[in-house]
């Protein structure tokens, strides 16, 4: 599994500028690593108003359980919402807040 180097600030900056991609090969490795983290630690987005509003949520530890909604974290900008998911996952994996 790809090990994320927290000193690679250039990759965090690249994601922040263009969260939807396309990403460089190095950033693609980071994004893919963040996608395979344990379910119980994984933040996701839930669309609450189609194409207009997204809420941060956390996956449950066991299959079939409800996701935990973070009702205080609602976004009307999709790219800001995606950045927040990246930021939370990155911090969980590396122990450092990329912001």
N, C-alpha and C positions, 0 to 999 in steps of 0.2 A: 504494500500500500504506500502511496506517495506521502512522504513526510513534508509538511509545510514549513518553510523557513520564514519565521516571523520578521527577519531582517529585510526581506524582499518587499519593501514599501512600494516599489514600482508596480508590483502586481496588484496590490490593494488599490493604488491610485488608478490603475488601468480599469479595474472593475468599477470603481466609483464613477469614472468618466463614461463608461459604456457598459452598464449592467446586462444589457440584452445581447451583447456580443456583436460581431464575432470576437473571440478572445485569442490572444497569442497562445502558442502551444504550452508555455509555462503556466499561464493563468488557467488554461483549460484543465491542467492537472490539479491545480488547487480547487477549482470549482467541483470537479469530479470527486475529489477527496471529501469535500464538505457534503456531497450528496449521499455518501455511503456511511455516514456516522450513525451510531446507534439510534434507533427510533425514539427512545425515551428522552434523548437529548436534542432531538431535531425540531427546530422551529420551521413553520410553514406559513403560507398565506392562505386565507380563506376569503373568497370573493363574497362580499355581503350585498353589493349592488352591482349588477353586471356591468363591467367595464368602467365603473366609477368609484368603487370603494372596496378596500381590502383590509382585513383584520389579521394581525399577527396571532398565531396560535402555536401550540406545542403538541406534538404527537404523543399519544399515550404509550405507556410502557408495554402494554399487552394488546394484541390484536383484537379488534372488535370493541374496545373501550372508546369512549368519547374523546375527541380532541379537547384540549384545554384552551379556551379562547382568552386572549389578552385584550379585554374590551377597552382598555385605556390606550391601546396602540392601533388606531384606525388611520388609514391613509387614503387620500384621494389622488395621489400620484403613484402610479404603478412602480416607476423606477425607484422612488424613495422607499417603497415597501420592499422591493427586492433587495435594495441595499441593506435594509434593517435585518432581513433574514440572513444575508451574507455576513453582516457584522456579528450577529449573535452566534452563528455557527462557527465562524472564524475564532471568536473568543473562547468558545467551548473547546475547540480542538487545540488551540495554541496557548490559551491562557492569557492572551493579550487582546485588548480592544483595538481594532484597527482604525477607529475614528480619530 
